[in-house]
């Protein structure tokens, strides 16, 4: 298991990659997406098992209807 700082960097990198893919696919500027890497701060499962760690490697996308920049 990585140290907290490494997990945060990896989480942020994953979030930026997803935002970049969405921006390209939806033809929107990259800054139209708010990105946050939460690393180990919001697990959905225990990190003590391989299955739990796999479940915690996730991306969550929140779409706010009607919100403009």
Secondary structure as UniProt FT lines:
FT   HELIX           4..26
FT   HELIX           30..32
FT   HELIX           39..42
FT   TURN            47..48
FT   HELIX           50..56
FT   TURN            65..66
//
